[in-house]
Amino acid sequence: MKTLMIQGTTSDAGKSTLVAALCRVFVDQGIKVAPFKPQNMALNSAVTEDGGEIGRAQALQAIAAKVPPRVDFNPILLKPNSDTGAQVIIHGKAISNMEAQAYHDYKKVAMDAVLTSQQRLSEEFELLVVEGAGSPAEINLRAGDIANMGYAEAVDCPVIIIADIDKGGVFAHLVGTLALLSESEQARVKGFVINRFRGDIALLQSGLDWLEEYTSKPVLGVLPYLHDLALDAEDAVAIDNQVSQAKIRIAVLLLPHISNHTDFDALRLNTQIDINYIRHTQMIPDVDLIIIPGSKNVISDLAFLKNEGWGEQIKRHLRYGGKLLGICGGLQMLGSDIYDPKGVESSQAHCKGLELAEFITELGQQKVLTQAAGIINLQGQQAKVAGYEIHAGSSQGQALERPFLKFTQHPNNVAQDGFISKDDCIAGTYLHGLFDSSEATQLILGWVLPNSGITQLIDIDTHRELQLTRLADMCKEHLDLDKITQIYQNWEGVNNERYK
């Protein structure tokens, strides 16, 4: 198996997108290709068919490569639950919560897991396209690095560095990053890609010529800025929402530890829906639906919600006939009490919920990771839905006797999920991906606002495929794919002994 690694000068330079694009380009050439990210830090995750958890970007890249997502594509996933700590997930399963210093000491074990995944993938695939994390020039993180050059040196692979020209300072980013690498690391950098360029390429040419002469590294392509490119975000919340004529208004509470916000991509991309992310210090506006999303730290985020005054604003919204939906952690917040006796997410063992439904939740160390399908029943109407569960804990109580959906497919033989209130104004579910299919979206929007006049619905799978095709076509036009192919096919390695 050949390996090609994409590293970036910064976060959000375009690494995830370029890896996805190359996976689609190479698989279209008949190459058996797989994505790989040794270590990812993100709250936006996906569930694999075998019940593991990986970064959302690696699931997207697997789709681009036309292979089912698997845990080996992202062997180490870190899910922050505080400013200094994170849940550590290895090969799809959470092993513990660790503070930053403890994880730094744990990196040798983590690297073993990375190399185990690399070995397993080498037995099946011809090419591995690898995504780095952040920047390889983070001096304070160089010791024991497994995410960037530490990995590249361990497996001895070539590296391409991508930089975002839209941020400004692209030549300083590339030259500075290269300068901060060791000699052996510099030797494995085989070229640069400049991302998100707007304007006349002729005006950039003198800078490209200088960069190639100064670094003795080729520029392998300049990718144009793709307007309205909409793919599953790795971590940052995509809040752009271009509404041409709003027929329904939705508010999503932007919690500090919001997770799996890709739940709302199909709504955000719909030009007939005004979806507004409510941030710190903002009041909840007059809307038809309020959504409380998933959370990695439910008790902490619930305290934040109450401190913002959103709890009282939600109750006022309900008094005026508005609808409320809680998803995963948002569901748990709707009940009377949340217990965390073993400190799974928080040092606080108990808190009162919003007390909008009669049930309690107890967080447990065993995380539920499943793909599932079922039927939603709202106001006598039904719709099929498919999605996934990622949550710690279970809920029990009288409200759950009126389920939001009944499962037709669940690996744990669970019969039903969530609840719908007796007055039909509040719903909650553990299932992520509710809005990914048009059928379920239409039913839920009809529950929120009957006769809303929504005439267009976004099927997220179809939309994603169109975006991946568009991205791959752009790379075919603007990248020197022949040279990139030569880089990984003709790679003979770096003799690290020479640089010691």
Salt bridges, closest charged atoms under 4 A:
ASP12 OD2 - LYS167 NZ 3.70
ASP12 OD1 - ARG196 NH2 3.53
ASP28 OD1 - LYS66 NZ 3.22
ASP28 OD2 - LYS476 NZ 3.83
GLU53 OE2 - LYS79 NZ 2.54
GLU53 OE1 - LYS367 NZ 2.99
ASP72 OD1 - ARG120 NH2 2.73
GLU124 OE1 - ARG70 NH1 2.86
GLU131 OE2 - LYS37 NZ 2.91
GLU153 OE2 - ARG188 NE 3.00
ASP156 OD1 - ARG188 NH1 3.00
ASP164 OD2 - LYS167 NZ 2.99
ASP164 OD2 - ARG196 NH1 2.82
ASP166 OD1 - ARG198 NE 3.10
GLU185 OE1 - ARG142 NH2 2.44
ASP232 OD2 - ARG56 NH1 3.81
ASP232 OD1 - ARG464 NE 2.94
GLU234 OE2 - LYS37 NZ 2.71
ASP240 OD1 - ARG268 NH1 3.20
ASP263 OD2 - HIS432 ND1 2.74
ASP265 OD1 - ARG268 NH2 3.42
ASP286 OD2 - ARG249 NH1 3.87
ASP288 OD1 - ARG249 NH2 3.29
ASP301 OD1 - HIS257 ND1 2.86
GLU308 OE2 - HIS280 ND1 2.56
GLU312 OE2 - LYS315 NZ 3.92
ASP337 OD2 - HIS350 NE2 2.79
ASP337 OD2 - LYS352 NZ 3.07
GLU355 OE1 - LYS352 NZ 3.86
GLU389 OE1 - HIS391 NE2 2.84
GLU389 OE2 - HIS410 NE2 2.68
ASP461 OD1 - ARG464 NH1 2.94
GLU465 OE1 - ARG24 NH1 3.15
GLU477 OE2 - HIS478 NE2 3.69
GLU497 OE2 - LYS500 NZ 3.19
